[in-house]
Amino acid sequence: MRSFRSPAASLAAAVATLALVSAVDFKSGVSSSTKTSTAEQTSVEQTSSDNAVSLAPVEPVAACSDLLAVDITAIGGAGSNITAAEESDSDGTTYCSVTGNFASSAGWQVMLPVANWTQRYMQVGCGGLCGNINIQPGAADGSAQVTNGEFALASSDMAGGSDGEFGLDEDRRVAFAYLAVHQTAETAKKLIKAYYGQEAAYSYFNGCSDGGREAVMEAIRYPNDFDGIIAGAPAMLFTFQNSFHHGWLSVSNTDNEGKRIVIADRASILHDAVVKACDSLDGIEDGLLSDPRLCNFDPSTIECAADATDNSTCLTSAEVTAVTNFYNGPKDSGKYLTVGEEQYGSELAWSGVFVSDSYTGDIMSTNTALAAIKYLIFEDYPGDNYTLSDFDFTKSTIDLLRARHPLLDAVSSDLSKFHKAGGKLIIWHGWSDPHISPRTTIAYHEALQKTMGKKVLNEFERLYLLPGVYHCGNGEGPSAIDLVTHMLEWVESGTAPEAIETSTPTNTGESKFGSALYTKPTRSWLGEDFFNPYTPTKA
């Protein structure tokens, strides 16, 4: 999967293209707007003014090794333990690194700055089906607090694993669904109190992909855990994401012999045609589609003639059918089964996800879909011999997802408890994300507006859509973004974010995104009621 570069790498970028990206408000429908600033910059350090509260550094009152004696049984259950507590260096900062496990087998790590803790805690989400600990905050390019190692940090592996087999064990399934994140938060806060002699003044969560799902899940289930939550490219509609979405992309790009229909260099032909047809719709030709929904490109317009001997600038009939399926998504009786699939302009990002470099290459979407379908999203285990040819793209399959929807999905549109607790939520998504459709994120934002009301929602939530940006970063667009500073300013000073400054790692010329041109609501689809308010289940 693609991810943001580390803050250090971002700050070292020699040249950058900066753009202002405005929050999506949908006051007159679905829209976004941005403006360009100077095309050449030498650093992204200036991407955020820092109006966060100035908090004095606090020194430890205990030795790192003393934390081995902290009892977390009441948090993680019988058998939970701390396995190590020792000082270590990371990116120039010395931390007291504490690791351990909960009864579910979920592993966790807490990193406590030895010399420069400014009373803030940030928990970082993990991606995919986890099974690993990621403790590098994303969406933080230019954040002084992250760069200087001022946060106490933590993360969990969620008791997961890429093969999905952990889903057959109820304790591990529940840990992955939501519980390990909450337990890690409680553990980290207890260790912070023991190490520094005081609680954190502010607590934040920052995750992308499944980490984005974990982020929104916290707002739904545990509204008092965090003051501010940043959710990037959230896999919030988990049951659909890892079945109808990845499953559809896999079968759509597999022929009767099990080979790929579209490969990477063929997708680039399509991308060039899409950009040529739709780039100017936002008023400036810069190689990016500021809002792919404005584009109505028809792949058949670049279909090779039946007697063509050179297909270097056109697509075969089979390729046209495949890419049309990528864009449209599955249907049952003429009705859509997903809220949205691949977006125009995202074609270069498909490689490594559901498009391979060769006709016999494996694709990630197949493995992702099978891991979730076989072990997680259905109540009844379909068996080891299950393949995607056994998956029915029908409404009846949607109904089978309903049993575990309130366990695994994080799309309840009632965040009133989080709002009442004073929490702030920033959601962001790259328009060219091939893993998770930004249309799902938009649909959730619309559902929040419907349930909470636009005025109330504006008090605590923002959505940012980044043109040309892939999954959790990278891409042709302005992927270097600092939402951490904006979140701190919002939570600690009451300064709500509006336009944010982003940058690309290299100079690609001027960029101008947006204009409130797209006013149609998200398309109707057969699972849209999943976004209605619901009571999450414990198991």
Secondary structure by P-SEA (a helix, b strand, c coil): ccccccaaaaaaccbbbbbbbbccccccccbbbbbbccccccccccccccccccccbbbbcccccccccccccccccccccccbbbbbbccccccccccccccccccbbbbbbccccccbbbbbbbcccccccccccccccccccccccccccccccccccccccccccaaaaaaaaccaaaaaaaaaaaaaaaaccccccccccccccaaaaaaaaaaccccccccbbbbcccccccccccccaaaaaaaaaccccccccccaaaaaaaaaaaaaacccccccccccccccccccccccccccccccccccccccaaaaaaaaaaaccccccccccccccccccccccccccccccccccccaaaaaaaaaaaccccccccccccccccccccaaaaaaacccccccccccccaaaaaaabbbbbbbbbcccccccaaaaaaaaaaaaaaccaaaaaacbbbbbbccccccccccccccccaaaaaaaaaaccccccbbbbbccccccbbbbbccccccccccccccccccbbbbbcc
